[in-house]
Amino acid sequence: MGLQADLDAALRKALKAGQAERVSVVRLLVAAIKNKQIDKGKSHPLSEAELLEVVVTAGKQRREAIELYKQGGRQELADKETRELAVLAEFLPAPVTAEEVDAKITEAVRATGATGPKDMGKLMKWLMPQLAGRVDGAQLSERVKARLNQLTAA
């Protein structure tokens, strides 16, 4: 079952169960997907990767909002965003472990022939489609930089 079907099923289930907050989160996600569909054009159906990108973006927005609310002393709003993030997390693939990320980076270095920091873009271009939605891009970038610096130091 695809992500769109999962969202539809989750929305129906939440409506039947009377879970107002869950219904709200799923509806916002469906609306974001429709907006992306409109941006792409009606004749271009969204791929699973594009659907996943919308969910990842929504999750990132929630994490940023949580931090801002905590900094502003608004714990009740941070808690609400945390609950919404938990709902969104159900539609994301399982996160990868640090060991899995390191293994993928090693694989990417071999596949692309990367030799140093100048190959950062090449590695990220190879890694992001494979790890989309499973790892934070900034964290992945830091790990790739560290690995590339190790290559030049060796």
C-alpha positions in Angstrom: 0.0 0.0 0.0 1.4 3.4 -1.0 1.7 6.5 1.2 -1.4 8.1 -0.3 -3.5 5.0 0.5 -2.0 5.0 4.0 -3.0 8.6 4.5 -6.5 8.0 3.3 -6.9 5.0 5.6 -5.5 6.9 8.6 -7.9 9.8 7.9 -10.9 7.5 7.7 -9.9 5.6 10.9 -9.2 8.9 12.8 -12.6 10.3 11.7 -14.4 7.2 12.9 -12.6 7.2 16.2 -13.2 10.9 16.8 -9.5 11.7 17.1 -9.7 15.4 16.3 -6.0 16.2 16.6 -5.0 13.3 14.4 -7.7 14.2 11.8 -6.3 17.7 11.7 -2.7 16.6 11.2 -3.6 14.1 8.4 -5.8 16.7 6.7 -3.0 19.2 6.8 -0.7 16.6 5.3 -3.2 15.8 2.5 -3.6 19.5 1.8 0.2 19.9 1.5 0.3 17.0 -0.9 -2.5 18.5 -3.0 -0.6 21.9 -3.0 2.5 20.1 -4.3 0.4 18.3 -6.9 -0.9 21.7 -8.1 2.6 23.1 -8.2 3.7 20.1 -10.4 0.7 20.3 -12.7 -2.4 18.1 -12.9 -0.9 15.8 -15.5 2.1 14.9 -13.2 1.1 12.4 -10.5 3.3 12.6 -7.5 5.7 9.7 -7.0 6.2 8.0 -3.7 9.5 9.9 -3.3 7.7 13.3 -3.8 4.9 12.2 -1.3 7.6 11.3 1.2 9.3 14.6 0.7 6.1 16.4 1.7 5.9 14.3 4.9 9.6 14.9 5.7 9.1 18.7 5.2 6.1 18.7 7.5 8.1 16.8 10.1 11.0 19.2 9.8 8.6 22.2 10.3 7.3 20.6 13.4 10.7 20.0 14.9 11.7 23.6 14.2 8.5 24.9 15.8 9.1 22.7 18.9 12.5 24.4 19.4 11.1 27.9 18.9 8.2 27.3 21.3 10.6 25.9 23.9 12.9 28.9 23.5 9.9 31.2 23.8 8.6 29.5 27.0 5.5 28.1 25.3 5.7 24.5 26.5 2.0 23.8 25.8 2.5 24.7 22.1 5.7 22.6 22.0 3.8 19.7 23.4 1.1 20.1 20.8 3.7 20.1 18.0 5.4 17.1 19.5 2.1 15.1 19.4 1.6 16.2 15.8 5.2 15.1 15.0 4.4 11.7 16.4 1.4 11.3 14.0 3.6 12.4 11.1 6.3 9.9 12.1 3.9 7.1 11.4 4.1 7.9 7.7 7.9 8.1 7.5 10.1 5.1 6.9 12.0 3.8 9.9 15.1 6.0 10.7 18.5 4.5 10.0 21.1 3.8 12.7 24.4 5.6 12.8 26.1 2.3 11.7 23.7 2.1 8.7 24.5 5.7 7.7 28.3 5.0 8.0 27.9 1.9 5.8 25.9 3.9 3.2 28.6 6.6 3.2 31.3 4.0 2.7 29.3 2.5 -0.2 28.8 5.9 -1.7 32.5 6.7 -1.5 33.3 3.5 -3.3 30.5 4.0 -5.9 31.5 7.6 -6.7 35.2 7.4 -6.3 35.2 10.3 -3.8 38.7 11.3 -2.6 38.1 14.5 -0.5 35.9 17.4 0.5 35.6 18.6 -3.1 33.4 15.5 -3.7 30.8 16.5 -1.1 28.1 17.3 -3.6 28.6 14.1 -5.5 28.3 12.0 -2.4 25.2 13.8 -1.1 23.6 13.5 -4.5 24.2 9.7 -4.4 23.1 9.3 -0.7 20.0 11.5 -0.4 17.6 9.5 -2.7 18.6 6.3 -0.8 18.2 7.8 2.7 15.3 10.3 2.1 13.0 10.6 5.0 15.2 8.3 7.1 17.9 10.6 8.2 18.2 14.4 8.7 20.0 16.0 5.8 22.1 18.3 8.1 23.3 15.3 10.2 24.1 13.3 7.1 26.1 16.3 5.7 28.1 16.4 8.9 28.9 12.7 8.7 29.9 12.9 5.1 32.2 15.9 5.7 33.9 14.0 8.5 34.4 11.0 6.3 35.8 13.1 3.5 38.2 14.8 5.8 39.3 11.4 7.0 40.0 10.4 3.4 42.3 13.5 2.8 44.1 13.0 6.2 44.8 9.3 5.4 
